[in-house]
Amino acid sequence: MNKELYGTLIFELSRPGRTGFSLPKKQTEGGVDTSIPAALRREKPLDLPEVDEPTVVRHYTNSSNNNFGVDTGFYPLGSCTMKYNPKINEEIAADSTVARLHPAAPDSTVQGALEIYWTLQRALCEIGGMAEFTLNPFAGAHGELTGLMVIHAYHDSRGDSARTKVIVPDSAHGTNPASAAVCGYKIVEVKSLADGTVDVDDLRSKLDETVAAVMMTNPNTVGIFERSIPEIAEAVHAAGALLYYDGANLNPMLGVARPGDMGFDVMHINLHKTFSTPHGGGGPGAGPVGVRAGLEEFLPNPRVTRLPDGSFETRDTDSALGRISMWLGNYTVLMRALAYIKILGAEGLGMAGKLATLNANYIMHRLKDLYLLPIPGPCKHEFVFDGLIDKSTGVTTLNVAKRLLDFGFHAPTIYFPLLFHESLMIEPTETETPETLDRFIEVMRQIAHEAAEQPQTVIDAPHTTPVSHPDDTEAALHPVVTFDEL
């Protein structure tokens, strides 16, 4: 392996006296001294690497090639819908007439931007079956927190302060209980049945006047559609609570079913998943929150509204829960999502959900003779294996995931959900071709055969990556975050 390409830090490439830029010599105009006051100067020069421009370009280009992304290969990451980002969306978002707008510009000078906001709000309302949306949250988890704050504000407005609990399924995404806890609620867990769906009887036993909301994902985290949603919604509402929809798994539902029609009161959508905006690496993201009729007044300030004359304005109201962001969300991410929705249209969005479901079922059926399928039957956009069927080889889900890297595939989600000991959650998206799916299936089958015939090959994987078996625990306990040339 070429360490200079893959394992060298920019500081290690530094050589005294080398530079990749030049600045004009200090100049003064009109006798004004432009030097930095002595009190603000460093006592010694900033310790930066000294490198020429070609070295900088090659270093960061080679470093970027160590990152795996949907532009470089198949990314079957369960529950995250890592679909391809159409480049036309990037071009639209990068247009200088909108990308350089100042967030504090007066409404009268940014009517086009506000129209984009309003149009996307209406589109999401139609897709989700909701009465109104706010686009202000910066990410899915931020949207969850905002949605729960809406629920909190709703109960407060009724003087119902006894509702201190939020119920979440044991298969829920980890952000569900975390968001509820941040919002000040106590978490109550409800069990799942053998088929992965919520145990309605267990849920009923935990519904009382202290419950503020029930958070659910549909399809759920194991990729199964929750068929009892109408019954659950009726029970939740009868107890005076609200039903929250975690939109992380909305992709297969596009154009087929709407959360609002199922009885959900509040929902968030991960635009960076469902509507194909850049995803991963900590951002950018967007987590718009929608509400049913009667809850609009609690959405955060500011709100984008359309006036009778067709113009648009941002508006604050006293009934709103306050502000959850300084501005109106991640604007260019929202633009990408609107471009995606407009280009596909209603028919295209419906096909996206159906193809995502078809692809997942195709992979599942092609692999279930070698990988343990704990929940038989059709899935939606994703499914979960409980590792290899043959447990005698000693090859774990982690080993399978690492071996996939040798073949140019990103690993699926592993050890989640916690319902199964060796969870391997696979989610292909609608943008993957049959050839890509077949190659992935071929590799997964090869790994299963390797596990049976030469397990050490799988256990020692990956063999082709810059780093093979890092000590994850050591890295977490004693991270090295700075370069020390000594």
C-alpha positions in Angstrom: 0.0 0.0 0.0 1.2 3.5 -0.9 1.4 5.3 2.5 1.9 8.6 0.8 -1.4 8.3 -0.9 -3.5 6.8 1.8 -1.9 7.0 5.3 0.0 10.3 5.4 -1.1 13.4 7.2 -0.7 16.8 5.6 1.7 17.7 8.4 4.0 14.8 7.5 4.2 16.2 3.9 5.3 19.6 5.2 8.8 20.9 4.3 10.2 24.2 5.6 10.0 27.0 3.0 7.5 25.4 0.7 4.4 27.4 -0.2 1.4 27.1 -2.5 0.3 30.7 -2.5 1.5 34.3 -2.5 0.0 37.4 -1.0 0.7 41.0 -1.9 3.2 42.8 0.3 1.8 45.0 3.0 0.3 48.1 1.6 -1.1 51.3 3.2 -3.6 53.6 1.6 -4.0 57.2 2.6 -1.5 56.8 5.3 -3.7 54.3 7.3 -1.7 51.6 9.1 -3.3 48.3 8.2 -1.1 46.2 10.5 -2.6 44.1 13.3 -2.3 45.7 16.8 0.4 44.1 18.8 -2.0 43.0 21.5 -3.8 40.8 18.9 -0.8 39.2 17.4 0.4 35.7 18.1 3.6 35.4 20.1 4.9 32.7 17.6 3.7 31.8 14.1 0.7 29.5 13.7 1.9 25.9 13.2 0.6 25.2 9.8 2.0 22.7 7.2 4.3 24.2 4.6 3.4 22.5 1.3 3.2 23.4 -2.4 -0.1 23.5 -4.2 0.3 20.1 -6.1 1.0 18.3 -2.9 -2.1 19.9 -1.2 -4.3 19.0 -4.2 -3.1 15.4 -4.4 -3.3 14.9 -0.7 -6.9 15.9 -0.3 -7.9 14.3 -3.6 -6.4 11.0 -2.4 -7.9 11.4 1.0 -11.4 11.9 -0.5 -11.0 8.7 -2.4 -10.8 6.9 0.9 -14.4 8.0 1.6 -17.2 5.8 0.5 -20.3 7.5 -0.9 -23.3 6.8 -3.1 -21.4 8.4 -6.0 -18.7 5.7 -5.8 -20.7 2.5 -5.0 -23.7 0.7 -3.6 -24.7 1.9 -0.2 -27.4 -0.5 1.3 -27.5 1.1 4.7 -30.7 0.1 6.5 -33.1 2.8 7.8 -31.0 5.5 6.1 -32.2 5.4 2.5 -28.9 6.4 0.9 -30.2 7.1 -2.5 -28.4 8.7 -5.4 -28.5 12.5 -5.5 -29.4 13.7 -9.0 -26.8 16.3 -10.2 -29.5 18.6 -11.6 -30.6 19.2 -8.0 -27.0 20.3 -7.2 -27.0 22.7 -10.1 -30.2 24.3 -9.1 -29.1 24.7 -5.5 -25.8 26.2 -6.5 -27.4 28.9 -8.7 -25.9 32.2 -7.5 -29.3 34.0 -7.7 -30.5 31.9 -4.8 -27.5 30.4 -3.1 -26.1 33.8 -2.1 -29.2 35.2 -0.5 -28.7 36.7 2.9 -31.0 35.1 5.5 -31.8 38.5 7.0 -33.0 40.1 3.7 -36.4 41.8 3.9 -39.3 39.6 2.7 -40.0 42.0 -0.2 -36.5 41.3 -1.7 -36.7 37.5 -1.5 -40.1 36.7 -2.8 -38.7 33.9 -5.0 -37.1 32.2 -2.1 -40.2 32.4 0.0 -42.3 31.0 -2.8 -39.9 28.0 -2.9 -40.5 27.5 0.8 -44.2 27.8 0.5 -44.4 25.5 -2.5 -42.3 22.8 -0.7 -44.6 23.2 2.3 -47.6 22.5 0.2 -46.0 19.6 -1.6 -45.0 17.9 1.7 -48.5 18.4 3.1 -49.9 16.6 0.0 -47.4 13.8 0.3 -47.8 13.4 4.1 -51.5 14.0 4.4 -50.9 16.9 6.8 -52.5 20.3 7.1 -49.2 22.3 7.5 -45.5 22.0 7.6 -42.5 23.9 8.9 -39.2 23.7 7.1 -37.2 25.2 10.0 -35.6 22.0 11.6 -32.0 21.3 10.5 -32.1 17.5 10.6 -34.3 14.5 11.3 -33.5 14.4 15.0 -34.1 18.1 15.2 -37.4 17.5 13.5 -38.3 14.9 16.1 -37.5 17.3 18.9 -39.6 20.0 17.2 -42.5 17.6 16.7 -42.4 16.6 20.4 -42.3 20.3 21.3 -45.4 20.9 19.3 -47.1 18.0 21.2 -45.9 19.5 24.5 -47.3 22.9 23.5 -50.6 21.4 22.5 -51.1 19.7 25.9 -49.9 22.8 27.7 -52.5 24.9 25.8 -55.2 22.6 27.3 -53.8 22.8 30.8 -53.0 19.1 30.6 -49.7 19.1 32.6 -50.1 15.4 33.8 -48.9 14.0 30.5 -45.2 13.3 31.2 -44.6 10.1 29.2 -43.8 9.1 25.6 -44.3 5.5 24.4 -41.8 4.1 21.9 -41.6 0.6 20.4 -38.6 -1.6 21.4 -37.6 -1.5 17.7 -37.6 2.3 17.5 -34.7 4.3 16.1 -32.5 5.5 18.9 -33.4 9.1 18.2 -37.0 8.5 19.3 -36.4 8.0 23.0 -33.5 10.5 22.9 -35.6 13.3 21.4 -38.4 12.6 23.9 -36.0 12.7 26.8 -34.5 16.0 25.6 -38.0 17.3 25.5 -38.4 16.4 29.1 -40.5 13.3 28.8 -40.1 9.9 30.5 -39.7 7.0 28.1 -42.0 3.9 28.2 -41.1 1.0 26.0 -43.7 -1.2 24.2 -42.9 -4.7 23.1 -42.9 -6.0 19.5 -44.5 -9.3 18.4 -42.7 -12.1 16.7 -43.4 -10.6 13.3 -41.8 -7.3 14.3 -44.9 -5.2 14.6 -46.1 -3.4 17.8 -47.8 -5.5 20.4 -51.2 -3.7 20.5 -52.3 -5.3 23.7 -49.0 -4.3 25.4 -49.5 -0.7 24.1 -53.1 -0.5 25.4 -51.9 -1.6 28.8 -49.6 1.4 29.0 -52.0 4.1 27.7 -53.4 6.4 30.3 -53.8 10.1 31.2 -50.0 10.4 31.7 -49.1 9.6 28.1 -48.4 12.6 25.9 -47.6 10.7 22.7 -46.8 7.4 21.0 -43.9 7.5 18.5 -44.0 5.0 15.6 -42.2 4.3 12.3 -44.2 2.8 9.5 -42.9 0.7 7.9 -41.1 -0.2 11.1 -37.4 -0.7 11.7 -37.5 -4.3 10.5 -39.2 -3.2 7.2 -42.6 -4.5 8.1 -45.8 -2.5 7.5 -47.7 -1.9 10.8 -51.1 -3.1 9.8 -52.7 -2.2 13.1 -52.1 1.5 12.8 -55.8 2.5 12.6 -56.5 0.5 15.7 -53.5 2.0 17.4 -54.4 5.5 16.4 -57.9 5.0 17.8 -56.6 3.8 21.1 -54.0 6.6 21.4 -56.5 9.3 20.7 -59.1 7.8 23.1 -56.4 8.1 25.8 -56.0 11.8 24.9 -52.5 11.4 23.5 -51.1 12.2 20.0 -49.6 9.8 17.5 -46.1 10.8 16.1 -44.8 9.5 12.8 -41.0 9.0 12.5 -40.5 9.8 8.8 -37.2 8.0 8.5 -38.9 5.1 6.6 -41.2 7.2 4.4 -39.5 6.3 1.2 -41.5 3.1 0.3 -44.8 4.9 1.2 -44.4 7.6 -1.4 -47.5 7.9 -3.5 -49.0 4.8 -1.9 -50.0 5.7 1.7 -50.0 8.9 3.7 -49.3 9.1 7.5 -52.0 11.7 8.0 -54.6 9.3 6.5 -53.5 6.6 8.9 -54.2 8.7 11.9 -50.9 10.3 12.7 -51.1 13.8 14.2 -47.4 15.0 13.9 -44.6 13.8 11.6 -41.2 14.7 10.5 -39.6 13.9 7.1 -35.8 13.4 6.6 -35.4 15.3 3.3 -31.9 14.0 3.1 -33.3 10.5 2.9 -36.6 10.5 1.2 -36.1 13.3 -1.2 -32.5 12.7 -2.2 -30.5 15.6 -0.8 -26.9 15.1 0.3 -26.7 12.7 3.2 -24.0 11.6 5.6 -21.0 13.0 7.3 -23.0 15.0 9.8 -24.9 17.1 7.2 -26.4 19.0 5.6 -29.8 17.8 6.5 -33.4 18.9 6.9 -36.2 17.6 9.0 -39.5 19.4 8.2 -42.3 18.8 10.6 -46.0 18.4 9.6 -49.1 18.6 11.7 -52.8 17.7 11.3 -55.4 20.4 11.3 -55.7 22.0 14.7 -52.1 21.9 15.5 -50.8 24.5 13.0 -50.7 27.3 15.6 -48.0 25.5 17.6 -45.4 25.2 14.8 -42.3 27.2 15.4 -41.6 30.8 14.3 -41.1 32.1 11.7 -43.8 30.8 9.4 -43.9 31.4 5.6 -47.4 32.3 4.5 -49.1 33.3 1.2 -51.1 36.6 1.3 -54.3 37.1 -0.7 -52.5 39.2 -3.3 -50.2 36.2 -4.1 -47.1 37.6 -2.3 -45.3 35.8 0.5 -44.2 36.9 4.0 -42.6 35.4 7.1 -44.7 35.8 10.2 -44.3 35.2 14.0 -47.3 34.3 16.2 -47.7 34.2 20.0 -49.1 30.7 20.0 -46.1 29.2 18.3 -43.7 27.1 20.5 -41.0 29.7 19.8 -38.0 29.4 17.5 -36.0 26.2 17.0 -33.6 27.7 14.5 -32.4 31.2 13.8 -33.5 31.1 10.2 -35.8 29.1 7.9 -33.8 25.8 7.8 -31.1 24.7 5.4 -32.3 26.6 2.3 -30.3 24.9 -0.4 -31.1 21.4 1.0 -34.8 22.4 0.8 -34.3 23.5 -2.8 -32.8 20.2 -3.7 -35.8 18.4 -2.3 -38.2 20.5 -4.2 -36.3 19.9 -7.4 -36.5 16.2 -6.8 -40.3 16.3 -6.1 -41.0 18.5 -9.1 -38.9 16.4 -11.5 -40.4 13.1 -10.5 -44.0 14.4 -10.0 -46.7 12.3 -8.4 -46.3 9.3 -10.7 -42.5 9.2 -10.3 -42.7 9.5 -6.5 -45.1 6.6 -6.5 -42.7 4.5 -8.6 -39.8 5.3 -6.3 -41.6 3.8 -3.3 -42.6 0.7 -5.3 -39.2 0.1 -6.8 -37.5 0.5 -3.4 -39.8 -2.2 -2.1 -39.3 -4.5 -5.1 -35.5 -4.2 -4.8 -35.5 -5.1 -1.1 -37.7 -8.2 -1.6 -35.6 -9.3 -4.5 -32.4 -9.3 -2.4 -34.1 -10.9 0.6 -35.4 -13.8 -1.5 -32.1 -14.4 -3.2 -30.2 -14.6 0.1 -32.6 -16.2 2.6 -31.2 -19.7 1.9 -27.8 -18.6 3.4 -28.7 -15.8 5.8 -31.2 -16.3 8.6 -34.4 -14.5 8.0 -36.2 -14.2 11.4 -39.3 -12.6 10.0 -40.5 -14.4 6.9 -42.8 -12.8 4.4 -42.8 -9.7 2.2 -41.0 -6.6 3.5 -41.1 -3.0 2.4 -38.0 -1.0 1.7 -35.6 -2.9 4.0 -35.3 -6.2 5.9 -33.2 -7.8 8.6 -31.1 -11.0 8.6 -30.0 -12.5 11.9 -26.5 -13.2 10.5 -25.6 -16.4 8.7 -27.8 -19.5 9.0 -24.7 -21.6 9.8 -23.6 -20.2 13.2 -20.9 -23.0 13.6 -18.4 -21.1 11.4 -17.6 -18.4 14.0 -18.2 -15.8 11.3 -20.2 -12.9 12.7 -22.3 -10.1 11.2 -19.3 -7.8 11.8 -17.1 -10.1 9.8 -19.5 -10.2 6.9 -19.8 -6.4 6.9 -16.0 -5.9 6.8 -15.6 -8.5 4.1 -18.0 -6.6 1.9 -15.5 -3.7 1.8 -13.1 -5.8 -0.1 -15.5 -6.0 -3.0 -16.3 -2.3 -3.1 -19.6 -2.4 -1.3 -20.5 -0.3 1.8 -21.7 -2.5 4.6 -25.4 -2.6 5.6 -26.4 -1.5 9.1 -25.3 -4.1 11.6 -26.4 -5.0 15.1 -29.5 -2.9 14.7 -32.4 -3.3 15.4 -31.6 -4.8 18.8 -34.4 -7.4 18.4 -31.9 -9.9 17.0 -28.4 -10.8 18.1 -26.7 -10.7 14.7 -28.8 -8.1 12.9 -27.8 -7.3 9.4 -30.2 -4.7 8.0 -30.2 -4.2 4.2 -31.9 -1.4 2.3 -31.4 -1.0 -1.4 -33.1 2.0 -3.0 -35.0 2.5 -6.1 -32.0 4.1 -7.9 -30.0 0.8 -8.0 -29.9 -1.2 -11.2 -30.6 -5.0 -11.4 -26.9 -5.4 -12.3 -25.8 -3.7 -9.1 -28.3 -5.8 -7.0 -27.1 -9.0 -8.7 -23.5 -8.3 -8.0 -24.2 -7.5 -4.4 -26.2 -10.8 -4.1 -23.3 -12.6 -5.7 -20.8 -11.2 -3.2 -23.0 -11.9 -0.2 -23.4 -15.5 -1.4 -19.6 -15.8 -1.9 -19.0 -14.5 1.6 -21.4 -17.1 3.0 -19.6 -19.9 1.2 -16.2 -18.5 2.4 -17.5 -18.6 5.9 -18.2 -22.3 5.5 -15.1 -23.2 3.6 -12.4 -20.8 4.7 -13.8 -18.7 7.6 -10.5 -17.1 8.5 -10.6 -15.2 5.2 -13.8 -13.5 6.4 -12.7 -13.1 10.0 -9.5 -11.3 8.9 -11.3 -9.0 6.5 -11.0 -6.4 5.2 -7.8 -7.1 3.2 -7.7 -4.1 0.8 -8.6 -1.0 2.9 -6.1 1.5 4.4 -7.1 0.4 7.9 -8.2 -3.2 8.6 -9.0 -3.9 12.2 -8.8 -0.7 14.3 -9.3 -0.9 18.1 -12.6 0.8 18.3 -12.7 0.8 22.1 -9.2 2.4 22.3 -10.2 5.0 19.8 -13.3 6.0 21.7 -11.6 6.0 25.1 -8.3 7.7 24.0 -8.9 9.6 20.7 -5.9 11.2 19.1 -7.3 14.5 17.7 -4.2 16.5 17.1 -0.9 15.9 15.2 2.2 15.7 17.4 5.3 15.7 15.3 7.3 14.4 18.3 
